[in-house]
Amino acid sequence: MGKKISCTGIKPTGTPHIGNYFGAIKPALELTEDYDARYFIADYHALNSIKDPVEIKNSTYEVAATWLACGLDPAKALIYRQSSVQATFELSTLLMAFTPKGLMNRAHAYKAITADNLENNRDADDGVNMGLFTYPILMAADILQFDSDVVPVGKDQAQHLEMTVDIAQNINYNYKKELIKIPQALIRDSVATIPGLDGRKMSKSYNNYIPMFMESNKLRKLIMKIITNSQTVEEPKDPDTCNIFSLFKLFATKTEIATLRNKYLAGGMGWGSAKKELFEVMDRTLSPLRIRYNEIISDKSYIDKILDEGSLKAQEIASQKMNFLRKEIGLG
């Protein structure tokens, strides 16, 4: 038997930060060892909020270059543009016929927007386009077209996968056979929340993030801005409540982690020294990725080639699934 299939979507929203790397990119790439992995750049999903064609195009290149720089091997995993696979959108239309509107009404993202609108005395659907409202259906098509076995998702996306399962089950129940494989969520609870410069979860919305490919001198200056408490150099410090140490553990060896922990507990080390040690281990990891990223992003034709080849393969797989479904439901 072949490997099970894993499917992951990546929304093009600019160059990822280190929170994205440890929370999503690195774990997803590790799956290629055990799964037949398919990664798509979700440019149609991005269109719900980004209407600037230059921004979407550039962000698509940045995301593709990031994943390639971080080790995605196109020979081992499929990477493609969502918008290039037309069968996805045909499947999305089919899925709409089996999706109750009430299910979409319960989507967390939609409910959050409507609640905010009502709280601020606006129409409940102010600013809501149909792309956003039906986002879970298109996401379901992205997944179900491959008969995916597992879908790596964060907890914030778990509900959307539950909706995908509901829609697939509706179809299978109606035709009294398994026309579509039921996927399972792969939620990695072991991936801790990555702290930002202010100690909160690293996020562009908080503007507390550390870009992956920042030049070394700029990275050093940014690390020095990490917020700390007012403890003096002489005082012992608790490494388990320190966001500097939390970031350090992501990049350092076990020996380096143990050494820095002892320095925290012993006292005599200032926050400036701790930040310097964080910068050194962080730059050691990120520098080769930065070099590779800059090489890739400077060659758009190479990225286009990789994405075009991946899109052709994805279209072939998805078209076969649609041909099967058309026959089964009486359209073929």
C-alpha positions in Angstrom: 0.0 0.0 0.0 1.1 3.5 -0.7 1.5 6.3 1.8 -1.5 8.0 3.3 -2.3 11.4 1.9 -1.8 14.7 3.8 -3.2 18.0 2.6 -2.2 21.5 3.8 -3.2 24.9 2.7 -1.1 28.0 3.0 -2.7 31.4 2.7 -0.4 34.0 0.9 -0.3 36.8 3.5 3.4 37.9 3.2 6.7 36.4 4.3 6.1 34.1 7.3 7.6 34.8 10.8 9.3 32.3 13.1 6.0 31.6 14.8 4.7 30.3 11.4 7.9 28.3 10.9 7.7 26.3 14.2 4.0 26.2 14.4 3.1 25.2 10.8 6.0 25.0 8.3 8.4 22.7 10.2 5.8 20.3 11.4 4.1 20.1 8.0 7.4 19.4 6.2 8.2 16.6 8.7 5.0 14.9 7.5 6.6 14.3 4.1 8.6 11.4 5.6 5.4 9.4 6.3 2.8 10.9 4.1 2.1 11.7 0.4 1.9 15.4 1.1 0.1 18.0 -1.0 0.6 21.7 -0.2 -1.4 24.4 -1.9 -1.0 28.2 -1.9 -4.6 29.4 -1.1 -4.7 32.4 -3.3 -8.5 32.3 -3.8 -8.9 32.2 0.0 -6.7 35.2 0.2 -8.8 37.1 -2.3 -11.6 37.4 0.3 -9.5 40.0 2.1 -6.8 41.1 -0.3 -7.9 42.8 -3.5 -4.6 44.1 -4.7 -3.3 41.9 -7.6 0.3 42.9 -7.0 0.1 42.0 -3.3 -1.4 38.6 -4.0 1.1 37.8 -6.7 4.1 38.9 -4.6 2.8 37.1 -1.5 2.4 33.9 -3.5 6.0 34.1 -4.6 7.1 34.8 -1.0 5.2 31.9 0.5 6.5 29.5 -2.2 10.1 30.6 -1.8 9.8 30.3 2.0 8.6 26.7 1.9 11.2 25.8 -0.7 14.0 27.5 1.3 12.8 25.6 4.5 13.3 22.3 2.7 10.2 21.4 0.8 11.3 19.0 -2.0 9.0 19.2 -5.1 10.1 15.7 -6.0 8.7 14.4 -2.7 5.7 16.7 -2.1 3.2 18.5 -4.3 3.1 22.3 -4.1 0.8 24.3 -6.4 -1.4 27.3 -6.7 -5.0 26.7 -5.6 -6.3 29.0 -8.4 -4.7 26.9 -11.1 -6.7 23.7 -10.3 -10.1 24.3 -11.9 -11.5 21.0 -10.7 -11.4 22.3 -7.2 -14.0 24.9 -8.0 -16.2 22.4 -9.7 -16.1 20.2 -6.7 -16.8 23.3 -4.5 -20.0 23.9 -6.5 -21.0 20.2 -6.0 -20.4 20.5 -2.3 -22.7 23.5 -2.0 -25.7 21.3 -3.0 -25.0 19.2 0.2 -24.2 22.1 2.6 -26.9 23.5 4.8 -26.8 27.3 5.1 -27.1 26.9 8.9 -23.8 25.1 8.9 -22.1 28.1 7.4 -23.9 30.4 9.8 -22.1 28.6 12.7 -18.6 29.2 11.3 -16.5 30.9 14.0 -15.0 33.5 11.6 -18.4 34.5 10.2 -20.0 34.6 13.7 -17.2 36.8 15.0 -17.7 39.4 12.2 -21.5 39.5 12.6 -21.2 39.8 16.4 -18.7 42.7 16.0 -21.1 44.4 13.5 -24.1 44.1 15.8 -22.1 45.4 18.8 -21.1 48.5 16.8 -24.7 49.1 15.4 -23.9 48.0 11.9 -25.8 45.6 9.7 -24.9 42.0 10.7 -23.4 41.2 7.3 -21.6 44.4 6.8 -18.2 43.6 5.1 -19.1 40.0 4.6 -18.6 38.7 1.1 -19.8 35.3 -0.2 -16.2 34.1 -0.5 -15.7 34.6 3.3 -19.2 33.1 4.0 -18.5 30.0 1.9 -14.8 29.7 2.9 -15.4 26.3 4.6 -16.9 24.9 1.5 -13.9 25.8 -0.7 -11.6 24.5 2.0 -13.6 21.2 2.0 -13.1 21.0 -1.8 -9.3 21.6 -1.4 -9.2 18.6 1.0 -11.7 16.2 -0.4 -10.5 16.3 -4.1 -7.4 14.3 -3.0 -9.2 11.8 -0.8 -7.0 13.1 1.9 -6.4 10.9 5.0 -5.2 13.7 7.3 -5.2 17.4 7.4 -2.7 19.2 9.7 -4.6 22.1 11.2 -4.3 24.5 14.1 -7.0 24.5 16.8 -8.4 27.7 15.1 -9.1 25.7 11.9 -10.5 22.5 13.6 -14.1 23.6 13.2 -13.6 24.0 9.4 -12.4 20.5 9.1 -15.4 19.3 11.1 -17.5 21.0 8.6 -15.6 19.3 5.8 -16.4 16.0 7.4 -20.1 16.9 7.8 -20.4 17.8 4.1 -18.6 14.6 3.0 -20.8 12.5 5.2 -23.9 14.2 3.8 -22.8 13.1 0.3 -22.0 9.5 1.3 -25.2 9.2 3.2 -27.3 10.4 0.2 -25.8 8.0 -2.2 -25.5 5.1 0.3 -21.8 4.6 -0.5 -18.4 6.2 0.3 -17.9 8.5 -2.7 -15.6 10.7 -0.7 -13.0 9.7 1.9 -13.6 11.1 5.4 -10.4 13.0 6.5 -9.1 13.3 10.0 -7.7 16.3 11.7 -4.0 16.2 12.7 -3.7 18.7 15.5 -0.3 18.8 17.2 -0.9 19.8 20.8 2.8 19.5 21.4 3.5 22.6 19.3 3.6 25.3 21.9 2.5 28.8 21.4 5.5 30.9 20.1 5.9 34.1 22.1 6.4 37.4 20.4 8.4 40.4 21.4 5.9 41.4 24.1 5.3 37.8 25.4 1.9 37.4 23.8 1.5 34.9 21.0 3.6 35.9 18.0 1.2 37.5 15.4 1.3 40.1 12.7 -1.9 41.5 14.2 0.0 42.3 17.4 3.0 43.6 15.5 5.2 41.5 17.8 6.6 39.1 15.3 10.1 38.2 14.2 10.4 37.8 10.4 12.2 34.7 9.2 14.5 36.3 6.7 15.5 39.6 8.4 19.1 40.6 7.9 21.4 39.7 10.8 22.0 43.3 12.0 18.3 44.1 11.9 17.5 40.8 13.6 19.9 41.7 16.4 18.3 45.1 17.0 14.8 43.5 17.0 15.8 40.8 19.5 17.1 43.6 21.8 13.5 45.0 21.8 12.1 42.0 23.5 10.2 43.1 26.6 11.5 41.9 30.0 10.9 42.6 33.6 12.9 44.9 35.9 15.1 42.3 37.6 18.7 43.4 38.1 21.7 41.6 36.8 22.5 40.0 40.2 19.0 38.5 40.7 18.3 34.9 39.7 15.7 34.6 37.0 13.0 32.0 36.2 13.7 30.6 32.7 10.3 28.9 32.6 8.4 32.3 32.6 10.8 34.1 30.3 9.9 34.6 26.6 13.6 35.0 25.8 14.3 31.5 27.1 11.2 30.1 25.4 12.5 31.4 22.0 16.0 30.2 22.8 14.8 26.6 23.3 13.4 26.5 19.8 16.9 27.1 18.3 19.4 25.8 20.8 20.9 22.4 21.5 20.1 20.5 24.7 23.5 21.4 26.1 23.0 25.1 25.2 19.6 25.1 26.8 20.9 23.5 30.0 23.8 26.0 30.2 21.6 29.0 29.8 19.1 27.7 32.3 21.9 27.4 34.9 22.9 31.0 34.2 19.3 32.2 34.8 19.0 30.3 38.1 22.5 31.4 39.3 22.0 35.1 38.8 24.7 37.5 37.6 23.3 37.6 34.0 21.5 40.6 32.6 18.7 40.6 30.1 21.1 42.1 27.5 23.3 39.0 27.7 20.4 36.6 27.5 19.2 38.5 24.3 22.7 38.2 22.8 22.7 34.5 23.3 19.2 34.2 21.8 20.4 36.2 18.8 23.4 34.0 18.2 21.5 30.7 18.2 18.6 32.2 16.2 20.9 33.7 13.5 22.8 30.4 13.3 19.6 28.6 12.2 18.0 31.4 10.1 21.1 32.6 8.2 21.3 29.6 5.8 17.5 29.7 5.3 17.8 33.4 4.5 20.5 32.8 1.9 18.5 30.1 0.3 15.3 32.2 0.4 17.0 35.2 -1.3 18.4 32.9 -4.0 14.9 31.5 -4.7 12.9 34.7 -4.5 15.2 36.3 -7.0 14.4 33.7 -9.6 10.6 34.0 -10.2 10.8 31.8 -13.3 12.1 28.9 -11.1 9.1 29.4 -8.7 6.7 29.6 -11.6 8.1 26.3 -13.0 7.7 24.5 -9.7 4.2 25.8 -9.1 3.1 25.2 -12.7 4.4 21.6 -12.6 2.6 21.0 -9.3 -0.6 22.6 -10.5 -0.7 20.2 -13.5 -0.3 17.2 -11.3 -2.9 18.5 -8.8 -5.3 19.2 -11.7 -4.9 15.7 -13.0 -5.6 14.1 -9.6 -8.6 16.4 -8.9 -10.1 15.9 -12.4 -10.0 12.1 -12.0 -12.0 12.6 -8.7 -14.5 14.9 -10.4 -15.0 12.5 -13.3 -15.7 9.7 -10.9 -18.2 11.9 -8.9 -20.0 13.1 -12.0 -20.7 9.5 -13.0 -21.8 8.6 -9.5 -24.3 11.5 -9.1 -25.7 11.3 -12.6 -23.9 14.1 -14.3 -21.5 12.1 -16.4 
